[in-house]
Amino acid sequence: MTIDRKLMRNGNGWAISINSTILGFLDVNPETDMIRYTMENEKLIITKSDKKVKAVH
């Protein structure tokens, strides 16, 4: 699957919006799961991390 996305300004950096379809393919719950970025041969690879989001009290 290939999806072209526009980058969005976020403070001093840039952000990528990840739609719910992609989150579903990755089995990621944005409320509890983290994702991992890996750079490989000039490609950005996004996978589900083993780490979880810390609860905010």
FINU-25814 format. One record per residue (C-alpha): y, z, x; residue number from 1. Coordinates in Angstrom, 3 decimals, always signed. Layout:
N
<atom c2="Y" c3="Z" c1="X" resi="NUM"/>
...
END
This chain:
57
<atom c2="+0.000" c3="+0.000" c1="+0.000" resi="1"/>
<atom c2="+3.470" c3="-0.848" c1="+1.249" resi="2"/>
<atom c2="+6.700" c3="+0.444" c1="-0.293" resi="3"/>
<atom c2="+10.212" c3="-0.285" c1="+0.973" resi="4"/>
<atom c2="+12.603" c3="+2.655" c1="+0.517" resi="5"/>
<atom c2="+16.306" c3="+3.138" c1="+1.131" resi="6"/>
<atom c2="+17.365" c3="+6.035" c1="+3.384" resi="7"/>
<atom c2="+19.772" c3="+8.555" c1="+1.855" resi="8"/>
<atom c2="+22.454" c3="+10.605" c1="+3.595" resi="9"/>
<atom c2="+21.492" c3="+14.295" c1="+3.870" resi="10"/>
<atom c2="+24.030" c3="+16.454" c1="+5.720" resi="11"/>
<atom c2="+24.231" c3="+15.182" c1="+9.314" resi="12"/>
<atom c2="+20.934" c3="+13.294" c1="+8.993" resi="13"/>
<atom c2="+19.001" c3="+10.954" c1="+6.751" resi="14"/>
<atom c2="+16.268" c3="+11.572" c1="+4.158" resi="15"/>
<atom c2="+13.449" c3="+9.599" c1="+2.556" resi="16"/>
<atom c2="+12.634" c3="+10.166" c1="-1.103" resi="17"/>
<atom c2="+8.864" c3="+10.323" c1="-1.709" resi="18"/>
<atom c2="+7.955" c3="+9.456" c1="-5.300" resi="19"/>
<atom c2="+5.305" c3="+11.272" c1="-7.323" resi="20"/>
<atom c2="+2.808" c3="+8.397" c1="-6.985" resi="21"/>
<atom c2="+2.746" c3="+8.764" c1="-3.190" resi="22"/>
<atom c2="+2.595" c3="+12.567" c1="-3.464" resi="23"/>
<atom c2="-0.432" c3="+12.109" c1="-5.730" resi="24"/>
<atom c2="-2.171" c3="+9.813" c1="-3.224" resi="25"/>
<atom c2="-1.569" c3="+12.433" c1="-0.507" resi="26"/>
<atom c2="-2.669" c3="+15.260" c1="-2.863" resi="27"/>
<atom c2="+0.603" c3="+17.050" c1="-2.066" resi="28"/>
<atom c2="+2.260" c3="+19.615" c1="-4.334" resi="29"/>
<atom c2="+5.902" c3="+19.778" c1="-3.133" resi="30"/>
<atom c2="+6.189" c3="+23.346" c1="-4.473" resi="31"/>
<atom c2="+3.409" c3="+24.704" c1="-2.216" resi="32"/>
<atom c2="+2.348" c3="+22.099" c1="+0.367" resi="33"/>
<atom c2="+4.032" c3="+20.836" c1="+3.526" resi="34"/>
<atom c2="+3.747" c3="+17.351" c1="+5.002" resi="35"/>
<atom c2="+3.372" c3="+16.304" c1="+8.648" resi="36"/>
<atom c2="+5.244" c3="+13.425" c1="+10.302" resi="37"/>
<atom c2="+3.503" c3="+11.663" c1="+13.193" resi="38"/>
<atom c2="+4.959" c3="+8.805" c1="+15.257" resi="39"/>
<atom c2="+2.354" c3="+6.325" c1="+16.486" resi="40"/>
<atom c2="+3.057" c3="+2.860" c1="+17.928" resi="41"/>
<atom c2="+6.562" c3="+2.762" c1="+16.391" resi="42"/>
<atom c2="+5.153" c3="+3.777" c1="+12.975" resi="43"/>
<atom c2="+5.940" c3="+6.909" c1="+10.991" resi="44"/>
<atom c2="+2.751" c3="+8.373" c1="+9.520" resi="45"/>
<atom c2="+3.044" c3="+10.992" c1="+6.761" resi="46"/>
<atom c2="+0.042" c3="+13.213" c1="+6.009" resi="47"/>
<atom c2="-0.589" c3="+16.467" c1="+4.171" resi="48"/>
<atom c2="-0.184" c3="+19.458" c1="+6.484" resi="49"/>
<atom c2="-2.583" c3="+22.396" c1="+6.681" resi="50"/>
<atom c2="+0.485" c3="+24.654" c1="+6.424" resi="51"/>
<atom c2="+1.887" c3="+25.913" c1="+3.118" resi="52"/>
<atom c2="+5.487" c3="+26.489" c1="+2.002" resi="53"/>
<atom c2="+6.473" c3="+30.131" c1="+2.395" resi="54"/>
<atom c2="+7.218" c3="+31.876" c1="-0.899" resi="55"/>
<atom c2="+10.883" c3="+32.737" c1="-1.481" resi="56"/>
<atom c2="+11.516" c3="+36.127" c1="-3.095" resi="57"/>
END
